[in-house]
Amino acid sequence: MGTFEYTALDERGRTRKGVEEGESAREVRDRLRESGLTPLTMLEIQQGAAHPQTGFLSPTRGVGGADLTLATRQLATLLKASLPVEEALNAVSQQTDHKKLRLILLSVRARVLEGRALAQALSDHPTLFSDLYRETVAAGESSGQLDRVLDRLADYLEKSRKLKAGVGVALIYPAVVVFFSILVAGALVTYVVPEVTKVFEDFGQELPPLTRGLIALSDFLRFQGGWLLIGVVGVAIGVRLLMRRESARRAWHRVLLRLPLSSALVRGINTARFARTLGILTGSGVPILEGLRISGRGVANLPMREAVARAAERVREGGGLHQALAESRIFSPMVVHLIASGEASGNLANMLDRAAEAQEQEVETLVSVLTGMLEPLLIFLMGGMVLTIVVAILLPIFNLNQLIQ
């Protein structure tokens, strides 16, 4: 059975669009004609095929984390009510307002109706459903606890989205202030300063060093500003291309782990992601080695990812996870102690969840502190730039007053 997206005309000549399932396009067309619609176009939804109307390379593009979280939560709720998987998928697809997500859910439902497991059907859309998502669903299917596993997945997606959104929102204000500060200072130096300094040209007096420096900066921005902009863009592109090399990314990530402020932020975010991912996998019945492999891929910082890989090797050799992580000297002692407690008590999943929550709280606190420090600092810097420009303009005026007296 396939999933088809159609465009048709109703009895009043209005265009209708929708999605239908059927064994073939002819069956769907016959069904539409029986319902009083005249089919115009018929497109079978296939993974990886280009979408002719939207131009996207894959129908999974544009699906946000909030939409996926809500769909996962709804699917878990319907499965708890003892609905079959295919009926639950159909109900969730009808409830969602996101067109691409609806097409994906119907495509997954079609694969399930063909006899495939849900995890196998989700593998047709790896861009939307990550390894963590698919492996967890597979573990839930094998254990007969798919509803509980999907509920935990929804919790994980929601907490991850909130953590990412919190960091992003906290950085918006400083970024906006810096942008407008540079914009205002550049406008003052480029357009205002030249008009004011013309007054001093006819006096023949030597200008103060600060004023001469400001005039030189103004001339440079006016006559060489285009080249400066090209240079900045070129450097940005060069850095972006350089960061595609794994060796360059690894070196940069090591620097981030050594800087005072960035170290705490990077360690906290990646540790929380690692602990949360490993916790949901182990709690769903995924073997610890497979869980370490999947959770390690979710760690963005390369040295920390390599530390997880080394820990997996130690665990494969029979060592303890907490001992392997402690040897890396990257993960915080509190996280290591919680993991050691979980291994000793046989409750590793809950301890990993606690470690993730603790790290997320630390990140939120650190972001709040940094934001509180950055706001007055940025205001001070912006005021300092404007004050420097004003003083550079007023100094020659003061000197002229002294000469006149």
BELTADA-V628392 format. One record per residue. N is the residue number from 1. RES is the residue in one small letter. PSI is psi in degrees with one decimal (none if undefined). OMEGA is omega in whole degrees, 0 to 359 (* if undefined). D_CENTER is the distance of its C-alpha to the mean C-alpha in Angstrom with 2 decimals. Layout:
{{N;RES;PSI;OMEGA;D_CENTER} {N;RES;PSI;OMEGA;D_CENTER}}
This chain:
{{1;m;137.6;180;34.80} {2;g;169.5;178;32.37} {3;t;129.0;186;30.17} {4;f;134.3;173;31.24} {5;e;128.3;187;29.92} {6;y;158.7;169;32.97} {7;t;129.1;185;34.34} {8;a;165.0;176;37.77} {9;l;136.1;176;40.40} {10;d;-172.1;184;41.92} {11;e;-24.0;180;45.60} {12;r;4.0;179;45.10} {13;g;10.8;179;43.44} {14;r;147.0;181;39.97} {15;t;131.4;176;36.95} {16;r;139.1;177;35.09} {17;k;147.8;179;31.88} {18;g;-172.9;182;30.72} {19;v;134.9;178;30.03} {20;e;153.6;176;32.79} {21;e;147.2;179;33.35} {22;g;167.2;179;36.46} {23;e;-28.6;181;38.22} {24;s;167.7;178;38.52} {25;a;-33.7;180;38.00} {26;r;-40.6;179;41.72} {27;e;-40.6;180;41.46} {28;v;-40.8;178;38.69} {29;r;-42.5;179;40.79} {30;d;-39.4;180;43.84} {31;r;-38.7;178;42.03} {32;l;-40.7;179;40.81} {33;r;-37.1;179;44.39} {34;e;-29.2;180;45.76} {35;s;7.5;176;43.55} {36;g;15.6;180;44.87} {37;l;148.6;177;42.10} {38;t;108.1;183;42.68} {39;p;136.1;176;39.92} {40;l;-53.2;180;38.87} {41;t;152.8;180;35.93} {42;m;122.2;183;34.62} {43;l;124.3;176;31.50} {44;e;131.3;181;30.64} {45;i;118.2;179;26.95} {46;q;140.8;180;26.25} {47;q;129.8;176;23.16} {48;g;-7.4;179;22.43} {49;a;145.6;179;24.88} {50;a;144.1;179;24.27} {51;h;116.1;189;24.40} {52;p;-24.6;184;27.40} {53;q;-37.5;182;26.70} {54;t;-23.5;180;23.06} {55;g;6.0;178;22.96} {56;f;148.6;179;19.71} {57;l;-26.6;181;20.01} {58;s;143.4;180;18.88} {59;p;-6.8;180;18.99} {60;t;-15.4;181;15.66} {61;r;139.2;177;13.83} {62;g;-3.3;178;12.91} {63;v;117.5;183;12.59} {64;g;167.0;179;10.06} {65;g;-34.5;180;9.15} {66;a;-39.8;179;12.07} {67;d;-42.9;179;14.40} {68;l;-39.5;179;13.92} {69;t;-46.0;180;14.43} {70;l;-43.0;180;17.48} {71;a;-40.5;178;18.89} {72;t;-42.3;179;18.70} {73;r;-43.5;180;20.41} {74;q;-40.0;179;23.02} {75;l;-41.3;178;23.72} {76;a;-41.8;180;24.33} {77;t;-42.9;180;26.63} {78;l;-36.6;178;28.62} {79;l;-33.0;175;29.07} {80;k;-29.1;178;30.37} {81;a;12.3;175;32.91} {82;s;24.2;174;34.17} {83;l;143.3;174;33.11} {84;p;156.8;185;32.94} {85;v;-42.8;183;29.58} {86;e;-37.0;178;30.46} {87;e;-37.9;178;31.59} {88;a;-40.8;178;28.50} {89;l;-40.9;179;26.28} {90;n;-41.7;180;28.60} {91;a;-41.9;180;28.51} {92;v;-38.6;179;24.71} {93;s;-32.7;179;24.62} {94;q;-27.2;182;27.23} {95;q;-28.0;184;25.49} {96;t;143.7;177;22.14} {97;d;-6.6;182;22.13} {98;h;115.9;186;19.38} {99;k;-47.1;183;21.50} {100;k;-40.3;179;19.31} {101;l;-36.9;178;18.51} {102;r;-41.8;178;22.24} {103;l;-39.6;181;23.22} {104;i;-44.4;181;21.12} {105;l;-39.1;177;22.62} {106;l;-35.9;176;26.04} {107;s;-41.5;177;25.64} {108;v;-41.7;179;24.78} {109;r;-39.6;179;27.78} {110;a;-39.2;179;30.00} {111;r;-36.7;178;29.25} {112;v;-40.3;178;30.00} {113;l;-24.7;177;33.25} {114;e;-5.8;178;34.14} {115;g;3.9;180;34.24} {116;r;152.9;175;30.96} {117;a;158.8;182;29.07} {118;l;-42.8;180;25.88} {119;a;-38.3;178;23.82} {120;q;-38.1;178;25.55} {121;a;-36.3;179;24.91} {122;l;-25.0;181;21.15} {123;s;-13.0;175;21.28} {124;d;-13.5;182;22.13} {125;h;64.7;184;18.53} {126;p;-20.7;179;16.51} {127;t;-35.7;181;13.59} {128;l;-45.3;182;13.08} {129;f;107.7;185;14.76} {130;s;173.9;176;13.65} {131;d;-42.4;178;16.45} {132;l;-46.8;182;15.94} {133;y;-49.7;185;16.38} {134;r;-42.5;181;19.37} {135;e;-37.6;179;21.05} {136;t;-41.9;178;20.92} {137;v;-41.1;179;22.40} {138;a;-41.3;178;24.99} {139;a;-38.2;178;25.96} {140;g;-37.2;178;26.34} {141;e;-41.3;182;28.53} {142;s;-29.5;181;30.69} {143;s;-8.2;182;31.23} {144;g;17.8;181;31.88} {145;q;45.3;184;29.30} {146;l;-37.4;180;26.70} {147;d;-43.2;179;26.52} {148;r;-38.7;179;25.86} {149;v;-43.0;179;23.24} {150;l;-34.4;177;21.33} {151;d;-41.7;177;21.69} {152;r;-36.5;177;20.14} {153;l;-41.2;179;17.27} {154;a;-40.9;176;16.70} {155;d;-43.7;181;16.93} {156;y;-46.2;180;14.40} {157;l;-39.5;181;11.78} {158;e;-44.4;180;12.76} {159;k;-39.8;178;12.75} {160;s;-40.5;180;9.35} {161;r;-39.9;179;8.01} {162;k;-39.7;179;10.61} {163;l;-45.8;180;9.89} {164;k;-42.4;180;6.39} {165;a;-37.9;180;8.18} {166;g;-43.5;178;11.19} {167;v;-41.6;181;10.20} {168;g;-43.2;180;8.90} {169;v;-38.1;180;12.12} {170;a;-28.2;182;14.21} {171;l;-10.5;183;13.54} {172;i;-49.0;184;14.38} {173;y;-51.0;177;18.06} {174;p;-38.8;181;18.79} {175;a;-41.7;180;17.25} {176;v;-42.2;180;19.39} {177;v;-44.2;180;22.41} {178;v;-42.8;181;22.27} {179;f;-49.4;182;22.00} {180;f;-28.8;175;24.93} {181;s;-47.0;178;26.89} {182;i;-39.1;181;26.89} {183;l;-45.4;181;27.72} {184;v;-45.1;180;30.60} {185;a;-41.0;178;31.97} {186;g;-40.6;179;31.92} {187;a;-40.7;179;33.74} {188;l;-46.7;183;36.30} {189;v;-37.0;186;37.03} {190;t;-39.2;188;37.18} {191;y;-35.5;184;39.12} {192;v;-46.6;184;40.74} {193;v;-45.8;180;42.00} {194;p;-37.8;180;44.03} {195;e;-37.3;182;45.88} {196;v;-40.8;184;46.78} {197;t;-13.8;176;47.85} {198;k;-26.5;181;50.30} {199;v;-30.7;185;52.57} {200;f;-8.0;186;53.09} {201;e;-29.4;185;54.15} {202;d;-4.7;184;57.73} {203;f;-19.7;177;58.56} {204;g;12.4;180;58.71} {205;q;149.4;178;57.47} {206;e;128.9;183;55.09} {207;l;153.5;178;51.70} {208;p;153.7;181;49.92} {209;p;-39.3;180;47.50} {210;l;-39.4;179;44.49} {211;t;-41.4;178;45.53} {212;r;-40.5;178;46.14} {213;g;-39.6;179;42.72} {214;l;-39.5;178;41.14} {215;i;-41.0;178;43.27} {216;a;-40.5;178;42.33} {217;l;-40.0;178;38.62} {218;s;-44.5;179;39.28} {219;d;-39.8;180;41.23} {220;f;-44.7;181;38.59} {221;l;-35.1;181;35.83} {222;r;-40.9;187;38.20} {223;f;-24.8;182;39.52} {224;q;8.4;183;36.79} {225;g;-36.0;179;33.67} {226;g;-43.5;178;32.86} {227;w;-35.7;178;33.08} {228;l;-43.0;179;30.94} {229;l;-42.9;178;28.17} {230;i;-40.3;179;28.56} {231;g;-41.8;179;28.45} {232;v;-44.4;179;25.22} {233;v;-40.2;179;23.55} {234;g;-41.7;178;25.17} {235;v;-41.0;179;23.99} {236;a;-43.0;179;20.35} {237;i;-41.6;179;20.75} {238;g;-42.0;178;22.64} {239;v;-40.3;179;20.07} {240;r;-42.9;178;17.37} {241;l;-38.1;180;19.93} {242;l;-36.4;182;20.93} {243;m;-8.7;175;17.51} {244;r;-20.0;177;17.77} {245;r;130.4;184;20.62} {246;e;-36.7;180;19.93} {247;s;-39.8;179;22.71} {248;a;-41.6;178;21.34} {249;r;-40.1;180;17.85} {250;r;-43.3;179;19.76} {251;a;-42.7;179;21.98} {252;w;-39.8;179;19.30} {253;h;-33.3;176;17.51} {254;r;-38.5;177;21.01} {255;v;-42.4;180;21.55} {256;l;-33.1;180;18.51} {257;l;-12.7;181;20.02} {258;r;-22.5;179;23.33} {259;l;141.4;188;22.61} {260;p;-55.5;186;23.46} {261;l;-46.7;182;20.61} {262;s;-30.3;181;17.67} {263;s;-48.8;181;19.14} {264;a;-39.3;182;18.97} {265;l;-46.3;182;15.38} {266;v;-44.7;179;14.17} {267;r;-43.4;182;16.61} {268;g;-46.3;181;15.75} {269;i;-46.7;183;12.00} {270;n;-36.1;177;12.77} {271;t;-41.5;178;15.98} {272;a;-42.6;180;14.66} {273;r;-42.8;180;12.27} {274;f;-48.0;183;15.34} {275;a;-41.5;180;17.81} {276;r;-42.9;181;16.12} {277;t;-47.1;181;15.69} {278;l;-35.1;180;19.21} {279;g;-44.7;181;20.63} {280;i;-31.3;179;19.77} {281;l;-48.0;180;21.00} {282;t;-35.8;178;24.20} {283;g;-21.3;180;24.81} {284;s;-0.1;177;24.73} {285;g;8.7;177;27.29} {286;v;134.6;178;25.38} {287;p;149.5;187;27.39} {288;i;-38.0;180;26.21} {289;l;-41.8;177;26.15} {290;e;-38.2;177;24.05} {291;g;-39.8;178;21.70} {292;l;-38.0;179;21.47} {293;r;-46.1;183;20.80} {294;i;-45.9;181;17.87} {295;s;-32.3;178;16.37} {296;g;-33.9;178;17.00} {297;r;-21.5;178;14.94} {298;g;-6.2;178;11.83} {299;v;121.6;185;12.66} {300;a;-35.1;182;11.05} {301;n;122.0;187;14.15} {302;l;-45.6;177;16.98} {303;p;-37.5;178;19.91} {304;m;-36.0;176;18.47} {305;r;-40.2;178;17.78} {306;e;-33.5;176;21.37} {307;a;-38.6;177;22.65} {308;v;-39.6;179;21.39} {309;a;-40.9;177;23.10} {310;r;-37.5;177;26.26} {311;a;-37.9;178;26.18} {312;a;-38.0;177;26.12} {313;e;-41.0;178;29.16} {314;r;-40.7;179;30.94} {315;v;-38.5;178;30.37} {316;r;-31.5;179;31.69} {317;e;-3.6;178;34.74} {318;g;2.1;180;35.37} {319;g;170.8;179;33.86} {320;g;148.9;181;31.92} {321;l;-42.4;182;28.16} {322;h;-35.2;178;28.49} {323;q;-41.9;180;30.98} {324;a;-40.7;179;28.82} {325;l;-33.7;179;25.82} {326;a;-33.3;181;28.31} {327;e;-26.5;181;29.70} {328;s;-22.9;181;26.49} {329;r;26.3;178;26.74} {330;i;-43.4;182;22.96} {331;f;145.1;185;22.23} {332;s;149.1;179;23.77} {333;p;-34.6;180;27.27} {334;m;-43.6;179;26.40} {335;v;-42.5;180;23.88} {336;v;-41.9;180;26.52} {337;h;-39.6;178;29.22} {338;l;-40.7;178;27.39} {339;i;-39.4;177;26.83} {340;a;-40.4;177;30.51} {341;s;-40.1;178;31.60} {342;g;-39.0;178;29.74} {343;e;-39.1;182;31.36} {344;a;-35.8;183;34.74} {345;s;-6.2;183;34.65} {346;g;19.3;182;33.12} {347;n;50.5;187;30.33} {348;l;-39.4;184;27.43} {349;a;-46.2;181;24.83} {350;n;-38.3;179;25.59} {351;m;-35.1;176;25.65} {352;l;-39.3;176;22.25} {353;d;-41.5;178;20.94} {354;r;-41.0;178;22.86} {355;a;-41.3;179;21.49} {356;a;-43.2;179;17.87} {357;e;-40.6;179;18.93} {358;a;-42.7;179;20.78} {359;q;-39.4;178;18.00} {360;e;-39.3;178;15.64} {361;q;-38.8;178;18.64} {362;e;-40.7;179;19.24} {363;v;-44.0;179;15.81} {364;e;-41.5;178;16.30} {365;t;-43.5;180;19.82} {366;l;-42.0;179;19.01} {367;v;-40.4;179;16.56} {368;s;-42.8;180;19.36} {369;v;-45.8;180;21.96} {370;l;-40.7;178;20.29} {371;t;-42.1;178;19.73} {372;g;-32.1;178;23.36} {373;m;-35.8;185;24.58} {374;l;-35.3;184;22.75} {375;e;-54.3;178;24.07} {376;p;-32.4;180;27.76} {377;l;-42.4;179;27.25} {378;l;-39.7;177;25.76} {379;i;-40.3;178;28.56} {380;f;-43.8;180;31.06} {381;l;-41.3;179;29.90} {382;m;-44.6;176;29.97} {383;g;-35.7;179;33.41} {384;g;-39.4;178;34.55} {385;m;-45.6;180;33.82} {386;v;-39.8;179;35.69} {387;l;-40.6;179;38.48} {388;t;-42.3;179;38.95} {389;i;-43.6;181;39.36} {390;v;-43.6;180;41.81} {391;v;-40.3;179;43.83} {392;a;-31.4;179;44.07} {393;i;-35.9;185;45.56} {394;l;-26.7;182;47.88} {395;l;-47.5;178;49.37} {396;p;-33.8;178;51.57} {397;i;-41.6;176;52.76} {398;f;-41.2;179;53.89} {399;n;-39.1;179;55.70} {400;l;-38.7;178;57.49} {401;n;-39.2;179;58.69} {402;q;-38.1;178;60.14} {403;l;-39.2;181;61.96} {404;i;-38.5;179;63.42} {405;q;none;*;64.75}}
